[in-house]
Every structure is written in C-alpha cells, then in structure tokens.
Amino acid sequence: MALATGCGGGSDSTTSSADTAESRPAPPKSAFPSAAGKTLAEVLKSADGPAEAVVSPAAMVFRKGANRYPFGVFNPDRSPIPDAQVALYFAKVPPARKASRARAGKSARAKSKAVDQPAVGPFPAAIESLATRPAFRAQTTTSDPDTASVVYVTEVDFPSDGEWRIAALIKQGDELAATLLPSAVVGEFSKLPRVGERAPLIHTPTPADVGGDLAKITTRVPPDTQNRVDYAVVLGKEPIVLLFATPQFCQSRVCGPVVDVAEQVKRRYGGRAAFIHMEIYNDNDPSKGVRPQVRAFHLPSEPWLFVIDRQGTIAAEIEGAFGVDQLTRAVKEVTGG
C-alpha cells in the first residue's frame, strides 16, 4: 500500500485552498510609503489604521547581510490570507548600556525606543505558492484546514548583528493598515551550518532500519519516498536534498506542503540527487524531544532545507516554506540543470 500510494494522497478531483493559491511578484516599492527620513513610529502612523490581519514570521535565523525573510498573513481566526499586498520596514534596537541595574527593564525600553529609530524600507513581499500537482498532495496536507497555501517572501539586508524591530504595512484597496511583528535577532544562531560550509555528517533512517514500517520514519500520510538512502552513505558522493520537516506536528503548518513539494521535484530529479526527508521528533513523539540529527544541525525551528553538492558542501539553505519553483532552482544548481 505504501509503495502504491507513496507519491500522492488524493485524486485529481481533490480541491483545497492550495489548488487556487497563486505565486505573485512583489508589488512595486512605490505602492508603499518610503521610510526615507522617517522613524518606524512615523511609518506606522502613515497608515490609515491598525491591521486586523496577523503577520506571522516564518523564520528565526538571520545573519548579517542578505536574508530571505518569509512570513504568513492570517485573519484573526488564523485562516490564511493568500493574496495580500504587504511591505516590511525595519529599525535597529539600540544596544542596552552595560551599566544596568535592571537589564530586563532597559531591554524593554530599548525595544520601545526602536520605533523612534530611523527606519529602512519598504521591502515589498512576493507570494510563493506551495501548491503541487494533485498526485503529490498528501492526506496530511489536504485534511488540515489550517495548512498554508502560500508563503510571503521578501529580501532584506541586515547591516549588523543585533535586534531589529519590524513593522508591516498591508495594502487593502486604497488604504494601508499597520502592525508590528516580533523582532528579528540577527546573529543569534551562529552554530547552524551555512552555505559554503561542509555539511555535518549524520545517519538518516531507511525502511531497512525500521523493518519496513515507514510510519516510524515519516509522519506524512501516505508515507513519502524520501527515505530510501542513508544520508551518510551518499554525503560527498552525490548531490543531496535534505529536508527536516514533520508533516503531522509542524507548528508553522507548512511542513506538509513542503514535503509534498519535495516529492514532486523528486519525481523529476530523483535520479540526479538523493532526496532525504528527516523527521523532527524522537519516535515521532513531540514529548520525547528532537532527534539527534536535528541537534547535529543546531536547528531551532522547522522546516529546514539543505541542498548539498557532490563534494558535501552546502549550496543552498532555506528556513520555512518554499514552492516547487524555488526548490527546482536550488536542485538545478547542484545537478547541472
């Protein structure tokens, strides 16, 4: 049964929000107020009012320099909004002075002062569809009403480490709504492997390791096919697409879709690269903590994708959701097209 249904989870007649979600380019910067000469507070005041929609970051790891910043947009009831026009603005939180008797209090004041700091932006966001062809869409994805159908993505260049406050302006017709997002802490997760570095050596379970019981190595229903080879056997010998994700327990609601995305891309490139899906929790039970493979990569979140070349060097990394087009581009880079 697993082999017969491993590439898909529904018939071609299955319809969900993911079917109709479309990728869209970022709106022009001119559609949003410029931050030039303004503080973050002034950017917020330039809107017509507070946003009802919730803008939720989908990444935790940011480094000095260029970064991919993914996020979701939701209604107050947490249902996803797949077609908003959003731009982000950033301001650096002033560093707290060392001579501090109440460090926590000063940190809070520093955050509040950040909205009075010079802002940079706008950074309009493109929309990437997470849709796959029906043959690759798992029951894990279609049965979850809160599964994300798109991810919003913008590119931001952080000039320095530290904490950055973030504001979002959402264009609704002729009006702009504003909201603050949680801060981004640049340089916080320094141990996580990055592009250009040698990929860590880990072992990943295969069907032979679990007596053929695929439910022990994947929470996708039906089981995916990205577990046929041990990562340690192919590292440094052939390209690898390593995906850390847990379709059943993912907090961000994007693990199911990205495993589906990888299944679809594997159909075309599986003969040129090893596709490996690694679950997050020991015995697929969140109460038992994360697997040693997750700790070896120092991952603070999920999902995470690493595309590794045939020399064992990380060629691309993606935190959060991604669509078929983005994964295909990354795989082409290490397989030669």
N, C-alpha and C positions, 0 to 999 in steps of 0.2 A: 504493500500500500504506500509506504514512504517513497519507494522508487517511482511508483506510478504517478504520484501527485507532487513530488518534490519541487517541481518548477512552478507551481501555481497554487492558488487557493480558491478559485471561483471560476464560474463560467464566463463567457464573453458577454453575457447579458447583465452581469452584476454592475450596479451603478452605485457610486458613492460620490462624496464631495471631491475626492481625489481625481475622479474622472473628468470633472469640469474645470478644475483648477488649472490656470494657465501661467506660464512664465511671462513676465513683462519687464521691459527695460526700466531703469531708474528714470523718474521724471527729471526734467531739467532743473538745475540749481535755481534758475530764475523763477521757478514756481514757488519758492520759499524765501523768506526774508534773509538777507545777508547778515552774518554775525559781525561784519567788519565794524570796529569801534563800539561794539555792544558787549555788555556782560551777559552771563547766562540768564540772570534775572530779567534783563531787558528783552532777551529773546523770548522768554516765557510770556512777558507782558505784551509782546507784539501779537499774540494770538487773540482770537475773539472770545476765548473762554477755556475752561479745563476740559480735557478729553474724557469721555465716558469709556472709550476703548482702553484696554490694558496692553501696554507694550512690554513684552517679556523677553529679556536677553536669553540667548540660547548658547552662550559660551562663557567660560570663566578664565581661560588662559589668553593673556595678551602680552605682547613683547614690544620693546622699544622698536619703532619703525613701522612698516606697513603691516596691517592686520585685516583679516576678514572678520567683520562683525555681523553675526547672524542673530535674528530675533523673530519672535512671533507677535501677531496682533490679534487680540481676542475681545469679544464682547464681555460685558460684566458677568454673564453666566458661563464664561470660559469657552464658549463656542468660537471657533476660529473665524477670522475675517480674512478672506483670501485675496482681496483686491484693493487694499487701502493704498493711499499715497502718503509716504512717510519720509521725513528727513530728520537726521540726528545732529545734535550740537554738543560740543564737549568743552569742559573747563577744568583746569588743573586745581586740585585741592591743595591749598598752601600747606607746606610741611609744618608740623607742630614744633614749637620751640623745645629744646632739650630740658630746660629748667622748668619742669611742670610738676605741680603737686597733685593735680587731678588730670592725669593723662586722658582718661576716657572723656571727661568733660571738655577738654581742649580739643580732642579729636572731633567731637560733635560740633563744637563751634567752628572748627576748620571746615567741616563739610558745609555748614550753613553759609560760611563766608565764600565758599566756592561759587555759589550762584552770583556773587558780586565780582567774580574774576572775569577777565577777558575770555570771550567765547570764540570758538572756531566752528565754522560750518557755513552753510548746510552741507550734510552728506546724505543726499537722496538715496533711497534703497531700491534696488531691483527686487523682483519677485521671482523666485525659482520654484517651479512646480516639482512636487515629489511624486507625481503620477507615474505609473508604469503601465505596460500593457496588461490587460486582464489576466493573461496566462501566468503572470508573475506576481499577482496580488494575493497575499496570504489571507487566510481567515483571521489571523491575528490582527491584520490591518483593517479589513472590512467590517469586523464585528465591534470595533471600538469607535463609538460615536465622536470621541474627542481626539482621534488621530489627526495629526496635522496634515494638511494637503499642500501647503506651500511653506517656504521659509523666506523671510525678508533678509537681504544681504546688502551691506554697504562696505566700502573700503575706507579705513581711517589710518592715518599715520600718526602714531604717538611719538612725540619728540623726546620724551623722557619717561623713566620709571616713576611709579607712584600712583596715587589715587586720582581718578578723573570722574567728575560728575557728568551726567549725561541727561540731556533733555530731548524730547521728541516733539515735533510738530506734525500733526496729522491733517491733511487737506481733505475737507469734506464739502464738496461743491465749491462755493466761493468763500468758505470760512475756514479758519485754521483753529484747531484745538491743540492744547499743550499738555504735556505730562512729564514728570521726572522719572527716570529709570534708576535702578540700583547702580552704584558706582562700578567702574572698571578699575581693577588694581593691576597696573602694568608691572611686569617683572616679578610677580608673586610666586609663580610655579616654575622655578629655574631648573628643576631636575628632569622635567619632562623632555624626552628626546625631540629633536627638531630637524628640519630639513638640512641636509648636508652631513649629518652625523651617522655613524654606524648604528644600525637598528639593534636593539637589545636581543639577546638570544633567549628564547623561551620555547617550551614544548606546548603544542596545542593538541587537544584530544581528537581522535578519529573514531569512526564506528568500531574499529577493532578493539579500541581501548575500553569500550562500554558494552561489549557483547552484542553490538548491532542495535542497541537501544538508543536511537537518536534523540529521544526526549531528554536524555541525560546531558547532551552537549549542545542543544539548541532549544529555545523556548518558542520558536516560530511554529505555527500550525498552518499547513503541514511543514515538516522539517525542511530546512533549506539544504542545498547541496554544497555549501561552502565549508566542508569539514572533511574532505577526502584525503588530505595530506597533512602531516605534521609540519608546522612552520619551521622547526629546527632542521628538518631534513632538506628543505629547499632554500633556506637562507644563504645568500651568497652564490647561488647556482642558477636561479631563475627569478624573474620579477614576481613580487608578492603584493596582493591587495589584502591587507589585514584590517578587518572591521571589528571593533569592540562595540557590542550592542546587545541589549536584552529586550526583544520584542514584547515579552509578557509583562515586564516590570519597569519599563522605561519611564522615568519621571517626566521627561520632556515630551512624550507622546510622538517622538519621531523615529524611534528605533525600528519599529515595524516597517514603516515606509522605506528607510534606508537599506534594510536588509533585502527588501523587495527590489529596490533599485540595483543593488549589487547582483542579485540573481539575474536580472535582465541583462546587465552588462556582461556577466559571466557567460551567458549563452553565446555571445559574440567573441569574447576574448579569453575564454577559459582554456583554450589550447595554447595561449601565449603567456599566461601568468597564472600563478596559484592564488585562488580566491579562498580566503580563510576567515570565517566568522567565529569570533571568540566571545562567549557569554561572560557576564559580569560577576555573578554571584556563585559562591561555592554551592554545589549540589542544586544550582538554580533556585536557591532559597535566600532571599534578602536578609533574613535573620542570621545567616551564617557568615556574613561578611563577603568581601570581594575576593575573587580568585587571585592566586599568586601571579598570574600573567598580567593582571590589571595593575598590581602593585609594582611589578618589574618595569612597567612603562610610566609609573607615577601619575596615573590618570585621576583627576579629581572629579570627572564628570563622564557622561556618556550621551550619545555615541561618539566614538573617535575612529577616524580612518587614517591609515598609514599606507602609502604606496611606496614600495621599496624596489630599487633597481636590482639587476642581476649581480651586482657587486656587494649587495647587502646595505647600501646607503639609502637613507630616507630621501625620496624625491618629492613627496608631497604629503601634507598632513591637513586634515580637516576636522575641526571640532564642531559637533552639531549636525544639522541636516544638510543634505545635498541631493541634487537631482541627477538624472541619467546623463545629461549633457556634461555636467561638471566632472562626474566620475569618468566618463568616457575620455575626456581631455586628459585627465591625470593618467589613465591607463595607457593611452597612446604614447605619452612621453617616455614610458619605460619599456614599451613593447615595440617601438619603432613604427607606430601607426597602424 
